[in-house]
Amino acid sequence: MHILQITDPHLHGRADRQVRGVSTDTSLRSVLGTALAQFPDYEALLVTGDLVQDDSGGYARLRGICSSLRKPVLCIPGNHDDPATMARELCAQPFQVCGARGFGAWRVVMLDSCDPGKVGGRIDAAELARLDEELERCDGHALVCLHHHPVAMNSRWLDGIGLANAAEFWRIIDSHANVRGVSWGHVHQAFDGRRGGVRLFATPSTGAQFAPGSEHFAVDGRPPAFRHYELLPDGHILSRVHWVAGPGAPRPAAPRPAPPRPPPPPPAGARGPRRPPPPARRRAEGPSRASTAAGGRHPCLHLREPRLLHRREQGIQPRTRRRASLDRTAQQRTVFPAD
């Protein structure tokens, strides 16, 4: 048997309204369309609270979205719902608010955990007594559903708004060996755990998600989602969360690039890397000797040209630097007479 779960759609009376940057109407339609396309042979749709965002007009919007469904739509209220208004607005088929519903060897028990005027939840004495009676009558396997989480989520701010009387709830669950699973909404994130022989499930919202493990309120960048259950005849539960990226889904922030890691230090006693040799000095470009001998003009000849020209005009043969040096050496040499 297949059951689909959606939770925390936070609908408004108007389709263009948003919650935490997400168009809740568009997002819910996208998630529901994906779920029904993937699992057309489902037996029921489970909606675990916060159907509206403090706006009773959202119930009429939910009726319009689910009006074409031919399978049961099982609903429980959340802290943003008005349970009395919700029961009145969703009193016709295919909706059922709270109570219990049997599917072959399985029974789905739905609880009202709303505590009026508070964000956290509490199951009152009458609802706890009904839970005990439903489990006592169940001769098969039971899946218990509520809005508020009855276990810690390792998130300080979320754990402060969970189920206040969780100990009383678990006292009844532990007294009935036929309970196979407990499922909830409210936390806007996925969770899959176990408490003894009981499977524990939290399902992400069809809108924005909360960052898991956060100490203070923080929105996650993950897309909307739904959960699929396969309830087996032997009491085992196969379940998986399906994330749906599409119209109305929030865009996750681009991850920041990691800073470059510094190179590891050299081992003890090892010589550091050799410095690269300095670049070779380049000689200033100019005419080569070969080009000068071939008739090229030396860049310094312009300094001597006027003097050479003057000596040539007077008929004086220009001396080379070596000739002049030899002449000076000869004049300084002392000649001694022979004996």
Secondary structure as GFF3:
##gff-version 3
##sequence-region A 1 339
A	DSSP	beta_strand	2	6	.	.	.	ID=ss1
A	DSSP	beta_strand	18	19	.	.	.	ID=ss2
A	DSSP	beta_strand	22	23	.	.	.	ID=ss3
A	DSSP	alpha_helix	24	38	.	.	.	ID=ss4
A	DSSP	beta_strand	44	48	.	.	.	ID=ss5
A	DSSP	alpha_helix	57	66	.	.	.	ID=ss6
A	DSSP	beta_strand	73	76	.	.	.	ID=ss7
A	DSSP	alpha_helix	83	89	.	.	.	ID=ss8
A	DSSP	beta_strand	95	97	.	.	.	ID=ss9
A	DSSP	beta_strand	99	103	.	.	.	ID=ss10
A	DSSP	beta_strand	106	110	.	.	.	ID=ss11
A	DSSP	alpha_helix	125	137	.	.	.	ID=ss12
A	DSSP	beta_strand	141	145	.	.	.	ID=ss13
A	DSSP	alpha_helix	156	159	.	.	.	ID=ss14
A	DSSP	alpha_helix	166	174	.	.	.	ID=ss15
A	DSSP	beta_strand	179	184	.	.	.	ID=ss16
A	DSSP	beta_strand	191	195	.	.	.	ID=ss17
A	DSSP	beta_strand	198	202	.	.	.	ID=ss18
A	DSSP	beta_strand	209	210	.	.	.	ID=ss19
A	DSSP	beta_strand	219	220	.	.	.	ID=ss20
A	DSSP	beta_strand	225	231	.	.	.	ID=ss21
A	DSSP	beta_strand	237	243	.	.	.	ID=ss22
A	DSSP	alpha_helix	289	293	.	.	.	ID=ss23
A	DSSP	three_ten_helix	301	303	.	.	.	ID=ss24
A	DSSP	alpha_helix	305	313	.	.	.	ID=ss25
A	DSSP	alpha_helix	321	332	.	.	.	ID=ss26
###
